[in-house]
């Protein structure tokens, strides 16, 4: 090694040891550069050193770091600063080092020198120069110092390569940890299970006391998963406090660390309060983002030690990796209506914005509805109930006292005219008939015998008795002809289920059947008195057109026309109603039966929806307030 009386051998050895350490230095650049300038300055006996980097865009040199040793002179230091750019340009241009004498000293042969050395970095196009001020040195000593500095000019490159390798290893470890965590998350098919797997994995890997996951729901962050806890009460004070912590990070969309660094630019009041009340020690909250927008927050708690920047980076990476899977599972959570609402809200947010989407949509729909209800007239119809009736209804009664022998029909059966519905027992009538015939024959013979004996009085008595027997015979035969109860018209049996009364006695005049003719059906509607004026106008202006729908077949509608509205109302269920008779505009269906009921709607023109919705309320207020 060249001798240099400016630097002792021990100082050189210490400087070389320091430079060797800096080649493997793992700290930040802000720590490396001052240490490098100090070690290099000690190696060449410099009193001052400055690091300058050329900005290719601005085409000028920028000072990055400075170092000052013992024996620095202020006047010489000013000269050194003035010549810094010149020596940097020369060192960069000459490709290695440059030496420039600043001024001579009082001692013959000694001067102050500025030595510029270009440093080797990772990219050849980067121009970085370290300038050193050497005091009271000969030209040979300055040359020796320049040689030494050039020999160690690759130290920054070694440091950068070592840092890059260390960073690469760290990145690989972080990525591997995230992949391991994603394996357990991807294995889950339910959002809650996936969130619990994420919290448990993070808590175990980073020795956290508790890891909590909160998700955005209805504009607020709600805790969904807590490490090592399958169930928890959402109304607990601790859970509410965690949600406040998450809200603080979510509102600022920033990672919040507690205890907060001195240069922190975020508000951490809720984190401080939570750490004090829960004795958590150290906290960090990391937002979970989807497409750049925060949708969730993960909060980490650990009392043993603080969270390092490397761990926070790993938390951020884990959140980014798990966000999409968790988001997809969260979208699949809930019943079909809830999932459809999420999809609809997402589509609406494209047009209305992500904030207050439902409120905006509701306002727009309400505005459209109000305008529609006020300006667009719609079809208006008066409603009422109806019963299907027949003009031709026959009541069949027992013609004489007797017993039911046979029943041929029951309610709902269609019958033809003169069809036998019921047979009465005629055995007794047959006996009475035979007795009446015998009496008649006997009295006629007695009359003949009296005529033969010329007993005129007895003859007349016998003839009268024979006529009496004949009258009784006619009555019996008439009753025999009425023993079969027949339908007087073609229609439907609507009353009279006597199948369980076979053999039971009946008295003359007892009702047996009611038969309605299907050829004379009509609709009898009941309209409330509050709507009768609209019904009258419907008859006058729209021909009384209406539609009916039966309770049994509400999907089918049948047209009818109003024939007559009864002039007087009658009370029914606490209200007054008017009877409205309507004729059928189409043939009766086979399944129709008298007595069927349903809903009738009478055409009453077109009215605005606002009038339809409010006219009854307005009429009520007019009656109550008399205006």
ChimeraX attribute file (.defattr): number of C-alpha atoms within 10 A of each C-alpha:
attribute: neighborCount
match mode: 1-to-1
recipient: residues
	/A:1	6
	/A:2	9
	/A:3	10
	/A:4	17
	/A:5	10
	/A:6	18
	/A:7	15
	/A:8	14
	/A:9	14
	/A:10	9
	/A:11	16
	/A:12	18
	/A:13	13
	/A:14	15
	/A:15	20
	/A:16	17
	/A:17	12
	/A:18	19
	/A:19	22
	/A:20	16
	/A:21	14
	/A:22	21
	/A:23	21
	/A:24	17
	/A:25	19
	/A:26	17
	/A:27	11
	/A:28	9
	/A:29	14
	/A:30	10
	/A:31	11
	/A:32	16
	/A:33	19
	/A:34	19
	/A:35	17
	/A:36	25
	/A:37	24
	/A:38	21
	/A:39	25
	/A:40	27
	/A:41	26
	/A:42	23
	/A:43	25
	/A:44	26
	/A:45	26
	/A:46	29
	/A:47	20
	/A:48	25
	/A:49	25
	/A:50	23
	/A:51	26
	/A:52	21
	/A:53	19
	/A:54	19
	/A:55	13
	/A:56	11
	/A:57	6
	/A:58	8
	/A:59	8
	/A:60	11
	/A:61	19
	/A:62	14
	/A:63	15
	/A:64	14
	/A:65	15
	/A:66	18
	/A:67	19
	/A:68	18
	/A:69	14
	/A:70	9
	/A:71	10
	/A:72	15
	/A:73	12
	/A:74	9
	/A:75	8
	/A:76	16
	/A:77	15
	/A:78	11
	/A:79	15
	/A:80	24
	/A:81	14
	/A:82	11
	/A:83	15
	/A:84	24
	/A:85	20
	/A:86	14
	/A:87	24
	/A:88	27
	/A:89	18
	/A:90	19
	/A:91	24
	/A:92	20
	/A:93	13
	/A:94	12
	/A:95	13
	/A:96	19
	/A:97	25
	/A:98	22
	/A:99	20
	/A:100	17
	/A:101	18
	/A:102	17
	/A:103	14
	/A:104	16
	/A:105	13
	/A:106	9
	/A:107	9
	/A:108	8
	/A:109	11
	/A:110	17
	/A:111	19
	/A:112	20
	/A:113	26
	/A:114	25
	/A:115	28
	/A:116	31
	/A:117	29
	/A:118	29
	/A:119	26
	/A:120	21
	/A:121	19
	/A:122	14
	/A:123	8
	/A:124	9
	/A:125	8
	/A:126	15
	/A:127	22
	/A:128	23
	/A:129	30
	/A:130	29
	/A:131	30
	/A:132	32
	/A:133	30
	/A:134	27
	/A:135	26
	/A:136	18
	/A:137	23
	/A:138	18
	/A:139	17
	/A:140	10
	/A:141	21
	/A:142	26
	/A:143	17
	/A:144	17
	/A:145	27
	/A:146	21
	/A:147	17
	/A:148	16
	/A:149	24
	/A:150	19
	/A:151	11
	/A:152	20
	/A:153	22
	/A:154	16
	/A:155	22
	/A:156	23
	/A:157	16
	/A:158	19
	/A:159	23
	/A:160	19
	/A:161	16
	/A:162	17
	/A:163	19
	/A:164	14
	/A:165	12
	/A:166	14
	/A:167	13
	/A:168	12
	/A:169	12
	/A:170	14
	/A:171	16
	/A:172	12
	/A:173	13
	/A:174	19
	/A:175	16
	/A:176	12
	/A:177	17
	/A:178	21
	/A:179	15
	/A:180	12
	/A:181	21
	/A:182	19
	/A:183	11
	/A:184	16
	/A:185	23
	/A:186	15
	/A:187	11
	/A:188	17
	/A:189	13
	/A:190	16
	/A:191	21
	/A:192	19
	/A:193	18
	/A:194	23
	/A:195	26
	/A:196	24
	/A:197	24
	/A:198	26
	/A:199	26
	/A:200	22
	/A:201	22
	/A:202	24
	/A:203	21
	/A:204	14
	/A:205	10
	/A:206	14
	/A:207	16
	/A:208	21
	/A:209	16
	/A:210	21
	/A:211	26
	/A:212	28
	/A:213	28
	/A:214	25
	/A:215	26
	/A:216	16
	/A:217	11
	/A:218	8
	/A:219	10
	/A:220	17
	/A:221	23
	/A:222	22
	/A:223	22
	/A:224	21
	/A:225	26
	/A:226	25
	/A:227	22
	/A:228	17
	/A:229	12
	/A:230	11
	/A:231	9
	/A:232	12
	/A:233	8
	/A:234	13
	/A:235	8
	/A:236	9
	/A:237	10
	/A:238	14
	/A:239	18
	/A:240	14
	/A:241	17
	/A:242	22
	/A:243	24
	/A:244	19
	/A:245	26
	/A:246	30
	/A:247	22
	/A:248	23
	/A:249	28
	/A:250	28
	/A:251	12
	/A:252	13
	/A:253	18
	/A:254	17
	/A:255	19
	/A:256	27
	/A:257	26
	/A:258	19
	/A:259	16
	/A:260	17
	/A:261	10
	/A:262	6
	/A:263	6
	/A:264	10
	/A:265	10
	/A:266	16
	/A:267	15
	/A:268	18
	/A:269	12
	/A:270	18
	/A:271	27
	/A:272	19
	/A:273	14
	/A:274	19
	/A:275	19
	/A:276	11
	/A:277	11
	/A:278	12
	/A:279	12
	/A:280	19
	/A:281	17
	/A:282	22
	/A:283	25
	/A:284	24
	/A:285	28
	/A:286	26
	/A:287	30
	/A:288	30
	/A:289	20
	/A:290	13
	/A:291	8
	/A:292	7
	/A:293	12
	/A:294	20
	/A:295	21
	/A:296	28
	/A:297	30
	/A:298	27
	/A:299	25
	/A:300	27
	/A:301	24
	/A:302	20
	/A:303	15
	/A:304	12
	/A:305	10
	/A:306	16
	/A:307	19
	/A:308	10
	/A:309	10
	/A:310	12
	/A:311	13
	/A:312	18
	/A:313	14
	/A:314	21
	/A:315	24
	/A:316	18
	/A:317	18
	/A:318	22
	/A:319	21
	/A:320	16
	/A:321	17
	/A:322	21
	/A:323	19
	/A:324	15
	/A:325	19
	/A:326	25
	/A:327	18
	/A:328	12
	/A:329	18
	/A:330	17
	/A:331	15
	/A:332	17
	/A:333	14
	/A:334	10
	/A:335	8
	/A:336	10
	/A:337	9
	/A:338	13
	/A:339	15
	/A:340	14
	/A:341	12
	/A:342	14
	/A:343	13
	/A:344	12
	/A:345	17
	/A:346	15
	/A:347	14
	/A:348	16
	/A:349	17
	/A:350	10
	/A:351	10
	/A:352	16
	/A:353	13
	/A:354	14
	/A:355	10
	/A:356	13
	/A:357	18
	/A:358	16
	/A:359	11
	/A:360	15
	/A:361	16
	/A:362	12
	/A:363	12
	/A:364	12
	/A:365	12
	/A:366	12
	/A:367	12
	/A:368	12
	/A:369	14
	/A:370	13
	/A:371	13
	/A:372	15
	/A:373	18
	/A:374	14
	/A:375	13
	/A:376	12
	/A:377	16
	/A:378	14
	/A:379	12
	/A:380	18
	/A:381	22
	/A:382	19
	/A:383	20
	/A:384	20
	/A:385	19
	/A:386	25
	/A:387	18
	/A:388	18
	/A:389	21
	/A:390	19
	/A:391	12
	/A:392	14
	/A:393	20
	/A:394	16
	/A:395	14
	/A:396	19
	/A:397	16
	/A:398	21
	/A:399	20
	/A:400	16
	/A:401	15
	/A:402	19
	/A:403	19
	/A:404	21
	/A:405	17
	/A:406	17
	/A:407	19
	/A:408	13
	/A:409	20
	/A:410	18
	/A:411	15
	/A:412	17
	/A:413	13
	/A:414	17
	/A:415	21
	/A:416	15
	/A:417	12
	/A:418	13
	/A:419	16
	/A:420	17
	/A:421	20
	/A:422	23
	/A:423	18
	/A:424	24
	/A:425	18
	/A:426	20
	/A:427	10
	/A:428	12
	/A:429	19
	/A:430	15
	/A:431	12
	/A:432	17
	/A:433	21
	/A:434	14
	/A:435	15
	/A:436	22
	/A:437	17
	/A:438	16
	/A:439	19
	/A:440	23
	/A:441	15
	/A:442	15
	/A:443	21
	/A:444	19
	/A:445	15
	/A:446	19
	/A:447	23
	/A:448	16
	/A:449	15
	/A:450	18
	/A:451	15
	/A:452	11
	/A:453	10
	/A:454	11
	/A:455	13
	/A:456	13
	/A:457	11
	/A:458	17
	/A:459	22
	/A:460	15
	/A:461	15
	/A:462	22
	/A:463	18
	/A:464	16
	/A:465	19
	/A:466	24
	/A:467	16
	/A:468	16
	/A:469	22
	/A:470	19
	/A:471	14
	/A:472	19
	/A:473	22
	/A:474	15
	/A:475	16
	/A:476	21
	/A:477	16
	/A:478	13
	/A:479	17
	/A:480	20
	/A:481	11
	/A:482	16
	/A:483	23
	/A:484	21
	/A:485	22
	/A:486	18
	/A:487	24
	/A:488	18
	/A:489	18
	/A:490	17
	/A:491	23
	/A:492	24
	/A:493	25
	/A:494	20
	/A:495	16
	/A:496	18
	/A:497	15
	/A:498	18
	/A:499	14
	/A:500	8
	/A:501	14
	/A:502	15
	/A:503	14
	/A:504	11
	/A:505	13
	/A:506	19
	/A:507	13
	/A:508	11
	/A:509	12
	/A:510	13
	/A:511	15
	/A:512	17
	/A:513	25
	/A:514	17
	/A:515	27
	/A:516	27
	/A:517	25
	/A:518	23
	/A:519	13
	/A:520	15
	/A:521	21
	/A:522	20
	/A:523	26
	/A:524	23
	/A:525	25
	/A:526	24
	/A:527	24
	/A:528	20
	/A:529	15
	/A:530	13
	/A:531	16
	/A:532	19
	/A:533	12
	/A:534	18
	/A:535	28
	/A:536	17
	/A:537	15
	/A:538	21
	/A:539	21
	/A:540	10
	/A:541	13
	/A:542	15
	/A:543	15
	/A:544	20
	/A:545	21
	/A:546	26
	/A:547	20
	/A:548	24
	/A:549	19
	/A:550	20
	/A:551	12
	/A:552	11
	/A:553	9
	/A:554	11
	/A:555	8
	/A:556	11
	/A:557	14
	/A:558	15
	/A:559	17
	/A:560	22
	/A:561	18
	/A:562	22
	/A:563	16
	/A:564	15
	/A:565	20
	/A:566	11
	/A:567	8
	/A:568	9
	/A:569	17
	/A:570	12
	/A:571	10
	/A:572	11
	/A:573	6
	/A:574	6
	/A:575	11
	/A:576	15
	/A:577	22
	/A:578	21
	/A:579	21
	/A:580	20
	/A:581	19
	/A:582	24
	/A:583	16
	/A:584	19
	/A:585	13
	/A:586	9
	/A:587	9
	/A:588	15
	/A:589	8
	/A:590	8
	/A:591	6
	/A:592	14
	/A:593	21
	/A:594	21
	/A:595	13
	/A:596	14
	/A:597	20
	/A:598	17
	/A:599	18
	/A:600	27
	/A:601	22
	/A:602	25
	/A:603	23
	/A:604	22
	/A:605	16
	/A:606	13
	/A:607	17
	/A:608	16
	/A:609	21
	/A:610	17
	/A:611	15
	/A:612	17
	/A:613	11
	/A:614	11
	/A:615	12
	/A:616	13
	/A:617	12
	/A:618	13
	/A:619	14
	/A:620	12
	/A:621	12
	/A:622	11
	/A:623	10
	/A:624	9
	/A:625	8
	/A:626	8
	/A:627	8
